[in-house]
């Protein structure tokens, strides 16, 4: 395993919310997740203590963060402070996003 150039096979793999596939890689202090949300999948309401910063890579989705909501598409960035409830609903097709977490989410190693 290369510490600096992990292959897809070396990343953690998780299925969350029934249908959402997530690949993760953990550094010393930060974690990156590649989320694939199918058209019929939803990242349902939840919260976690970690900060989350991300960017939509493909597709469009309704992001609900705290008491705000916004439709995002490729290149749009979102920020979720720790312990703030949030939800993501795809709009018209699958969605791919890159998420960065700090500190690391141990359940996603």
PyMOL commands that set and color helices and strands:
alter all, ss='L'
color gray80, all
select helices_A, chain A and resi 8-10+106-108
alter helices_A, ss='H'
color red, helices_A
select strands_A, chain A and resi 12-16+20-26+31-37+42-46+51-58+61-65+68-72+77-80+86-90+95-102
alter strands_A, ss='S'
color yellow, strands_A
deselect
rebuild
show_as cartoon
